Amino acid sequence: MALLSEPKFNGHVVAVDVSVGMLNEAAKKLAEYRGRFTLVHKINYPLPFPDETFDVVSCMEALEVMPEMDTPLAELYRVLRPGGMLITSRGTDASGRSAKVRSVDAFKTLLQEIGFEQVNIILGGAGLTA
């Protein structure tokens, strides 16, 4: 919603979720921006988009609840245009999912193995660019 409310943003937002309920909530919150967003219900991979579709891809507070991170990150890489930006969280011990938490170095290595070339991890925030 923050991006759509930004006066200088004239793009289109696509949101994907496994939960119809969460998509319905998003539709209510975004009602005033109708026509500027698309909501997609998708449970498995591959994502329903061609390669190199998006300039920015965001996956927040989700990787740590997925069975594994490699496949979703590879899909996010596939749909991201060259030079695009991935913004994601890697989870912390405080998330209660300590079995899924990766160290900064391990997460950076995973991203590089998938193909992300320029990885900047921002500690204290929850973002990275690639």
C-alpha atoms as a printed R data frame, in Angstrom:
    type eleno elety resid chain resno       x       y       z
1   ATOM     1    CA   MET     A     1   0.000   0.000   0.000
2   ATOM     2    CA   ALA     A     2   2.882   2.351   0.752
3   ATOM     3    CA   LEU     A     3   4.178   2.037  -2.796
4   ATOM     4    CA   LEU     A     4   0.789   2.668  -4.383
5   ATOM     5    CA   SER     A     5   0.250   5.748  -2.213
6   ATOM     6    CA   GLU     A     6   3.579   7.216  -3.347
7   ATOM     7    CA   PRO     A     7   2.718  10.072  -5.769
8   ATOM     8    CA   LYS     A     8   5.783   9.448  -7.959
9   ATOM     9    CA   PHE     A     9   5.010   5.739  -8.409
10  ATOM    10    CA   ASN     A    10   3.084   5.125 -11.616
11  ATOM    11    CA   GLY     A    11   3.643   1.367 -11.879
12  ATOM    12    CA   HIS     A    12   1.495  -1.663 -11.266
13  ATOM    13    CA   VAL     A    13   1.806  -3.923  -8.206
14  ATOM    14    CA   VAL     A    14   1.291  -7.682  -8.408
15  ATOM    15    CA   ALA     A    15   0.809  -9.579  -5.147
16  ATOM    16    CA   VAL     A    16   0.973 -13.376  -4.919
17  ATOM    17    CA   ASP     A    17  -0.180 -15.375  -1.899
18  ATOM    18    CA   VAL     A    18  -1.169 -18.943  -1.058
19  ATOM    19    CA   SER     A    19  -4.014 -17.668   1.133
20  ATOM    20    CA   VAL     A    20  -7.273 -16.535  -0.424
21  ATOM    21    CA   GLY     A    21  -8.144 -14.911   2.898
22  ATOM    22    CA   MET     A    22  -4.992 -12.779   2.836
23  ATOM    23    CA   LEU     A    23  -5.680 -11.782  -0.772
24  ATOM    24    CA   ASN     A    24  -9.237 -10.773   0.200
25  ATOM    25    CA   GLU     A    25  -7.838  -8.626   3.018
26  ATOM    26    CA   ALA     A    26  -5.375  -7.045   0.588
27  ATOM    27    CA   ALA     A    27  -8.203  -6.288  -1.847
28  ATOM    28    CA   LYS     A    28 -10.114  -4.455   0.892
29  ATOM    29    CA   LYS     A    29  -7.074  -2.418   1.946
30  ATOM    30    CA   LEU     A    30  -6.180  -1.561  -1.649
31  ATOM    31    CA   ALA     A    31  -9.707  -0.809  -2.901
32  ATOM    32    CA   GLU     A    32  -8.919   2.869  -3.527
33  ATOM    33    CA   TYR     A    33  -6.106   1.817  -5.896
34  ATOM    34    CA   ARG     A    34  -8.268  -0.414  -8.076
35  ATOM    35    CA   GLY     A    35  -6.712  -0.887 -11.504
36  ATOM    36    CA   ARG     A    36  -3.181  -0.343 -10.170
37  ATOM    37    CA   PHE     A    37  -2.710  -3.795  -8.652
38  ATOM    38    CA   THR     A    38  -3.346  -7.447  -9.415
39  ATOM    39    CA   LEU     A    39  -3.823 -10.138  -6.765
40  ATOM    40    CA   VAL     A    40  -2.837 -13.710  -7.667
41  ATOM    41    CA   HIS     A    41  -3.686 -16.872  -5.740
42  ATOM    42    CA   LYS     A    42  -0.888 -19.371  -6.288
43  ATOM    43    CA   ILE     A    43   0.005 -22.366  -4.161
44  ATOM    44    CA   ASN     A    44   2.985 -23.909  -5.949
45  ATOM    45    CA   TYR     A    45   5.742 -23.256  -8.484
46  ATOM    46    CA   PRO     A    46   6.471 -22.090 -11.061
47  ATOM    47    CA   LEU     A    47   5.123 -18.589 -10.586
48  ATOM    48    CA   PRO     A    48   2.668 -17.674 -13.362
49  ATOM    49    CA   PHE     A    49   4.888 -15.012 -14.945
50  ATOM    50    CA   PRO     A    50   7.366 -15.046 -17.819
51  ATOM    51    CA   ASP     A    51  11.089 -14.775 -17.166
52  ATOM    52    CA   GLU     A    52  12.370 -11.262 -16.422
53  ATOM    53    CA   THR     A    53   8.939  -9.715 -15.802
54  ATOM    54    CA   PHE     A    54   9.510  -7.474 -12.769
55  ATOM    55    CA   ASP     A    55  11.826  -4.582 -11.892
56  ATOM    56    CA   VAL     A    56  11.418  -5.224  -8.149
57  ATOM    57    CA   VAL     A    57  10.393  -8.377  -6.308
58  ATOM    58    CA   SER     A    58   9.603  -8.439  -2.597
59  ATOM    59    CA   CYS     A    59   9.195 -11.501  -0.386
60  ATOM    60    CA   MET     A    60   8.833 -10.426   3.229
61  ATOM    61    CA   GLU     A    61   8.331 -12.680   6.243
62  ATOM    62    CA   ALA     A    62   7.635 -15.664   3.981
63  ATOM    63    CA   LEU     A    63  10.837 -17.566   3.214
64  ATOM    64    CA   GLU     A    64  11.129 -18.701   6.786
65  ATOM    65    CA   VAL     A    65   7.745 -20.477   6.649
66  ATOM    66    CA   MET     A    66   8.379 -22.247   3.348
67  ATOM    67    CA   PRO     A    67   9.618 -25.857   3.340
68  ATOM    68    CA   GLU     A    68  12.909 -24.674   1.820
69  ATOM    69    CA   MET     A    69  14.300 -21.411   0.434
70  ATOM    70    CA   ASP     A    70  16.129 -22.522  -2.707
71  ATOM    71    CA   THR     A    71  13.106 -23.025  -4.982
72  ATOM    72    CA   PRO     A    72  11.248 -19.821  -4.058
73  ATOM    73    CA   LEU     A    73  14.425 -17.748  -4.346
74  ATOM    74    CA   ALA     A    74  15.209 -19.312  -7.739
75  ATOM    75    CA   GLU     A    75  11.686 -18.420  -8.912
76  ATOM    76    CA   LEU     A    76  12.058 -14.842  -7.666
77  ATOM    77    CA   TYR     A    77  15.361 -14.636  -9.543
78  ATOM    78    CA   ARG     A    78  13.719 -16.007 -12.711
79  ATOM    79    CA   VAL     A    79  10.951 -13.398 -12.784
80  ATOM    80    CA   LEU     A    80  13.274 -10.493 -11.901
81  ATOM    81    CA   ARG     A    81  14.684  -8.432 -14.758
82  ATOM    82    CA   PRO     A    82  18.475  -8.139 -15.037
83  ATOM    83    CA   GLY     A    83  19.526  -5.258 -12.820
84  ATOM    84    CA   GLY     A    84  16.312  -5.572 -10.809
85  ATOM    85    CA   MET     A    85  16.044  -5.582  -7.041
86  ATOM    86    CA   LEU     A    86  14.976  -8.324  -4.658
87  ATOM    87    CA   ILE     A    87  13.848  -7.213  -1.214
88  ATOM    88    CA   THR     A    88  13.410  -9.990   1.310
89  ATOM    89    CA   SER     A    89  13.811 -11.001   4.916
90  ATOM    90    CA   ARG     A    90  15.889 -13.936   6.031
91  ATOM    91    CA   GLY     A    91  14.298 -14.543   9.397
92  ATOM    92    CA   THR     A    92  15.787 -14.155  12.821
93  ATOM    93    CA   ASP     A    93  15.819 -16.305  15.924
94  ATOM    94    CA   ALA     A    94  13.110 -13.995  17.263
95  ATOM    95    CA   SER     A    95  10.768 -15.248  14.510
96  ATOM    96    CA   GLY     A    96  10.389 -18.503  16.425
97  ATOM    97    CA   ARG     A    97  11.575 -20.405  13.373
98  ATOM    98    CA   SER     A    98  15.219 -20.829  14.344
99  ATOM    99    CA   ALA     A    99  15.524 -24.011  12.278
100 ATOM   100    CA   LYS     A   100  14.975 -21.910   9.125
101 ATOM   101    CA   VAL     A   101  17.249 -19.017  10.054
102 ATOM   102    CA   ARG     A   102  20.436 -18.774   8.036
103 ATOM   103    CA   SER     A   103  23.475 -16.790   8.990
104 ATOM   104    CA   VAL     A   104  24.164 -13.662   6.970
105 ATOM   105    CA   ASP     A   105  27.052 -15.403   5.207
106 ATOM   106    CA   ALA     A   106  25.026 -18.536   4.423
107 ATOM   107    CA   PHE     A   107  22.114 -16.481   3.089
108 ATOM   108    CA   LYS     A   108  24.436 -14.368   0.947
109 ATOM   109    CA   THR     A   109  26.102 -17.511  -0.425
110 ATOM   110    CA   LEU     A   110  22.706 -19.033  -1.260
111 ATOM   111    CA   LEU     A   111  21.670 -15.902  -3.164
112 ATOM   112    CA   GLN     A   112  24.931 -15.857  -5.111
113 ATOM   113    CA   GLU     A   113  24.609 -19.560  -5.967
114 ATOM   114    CA   ILE     A   114  21.140 -18.875  -7.388
115 ATOM   115    CA   GLY     A   115  22.562 -16.138  -9.624
116 ATOM   116    CA   PHE     A   116  22.182 -12.855  -7.774
117 ATOM   117    CA   GLU     A   117  25.317 -10.888  -8.565
118 ATOM   118    CA   GLN     A   118  25.320  -7.893  -6.267
119 ATOM   119    CA   VAL     A   119  24.099  -8.848  -2.820
120 ATOM   120    CA   ASN     A   120  23.881  -6.209  -0.113
121 ATOM   121    CA   ILE     A   121  22.530  -7.365   3.202
122 ATOM   122    CA   ILE     A   122  21.178  -4.669   5.476
123 ATOM   123    CA   LEU     A   123  21.322  -5.660   9.114
124 ATOM   124    CA   GLY     A   124  18.760  -4.193  11.455
125 ATOM   125    CA   GLY     A   125  16.410  -3.754   8.532
126 ATOM   126    CA   ALA     A   126  15.095  -6.698   6.656
127 ATOM   127    CA   GLY     A   127  16.185  -6.018   3.124
128 ATOM   128    CA   LEU     A   128  18.730  -6.864   0.525
129 ATOM   129    CA   THR     A   129  19.308  -5.863  -3.021
130 ATOM   130    CA   ALA     A   130  20.542  -8.033  -5.789
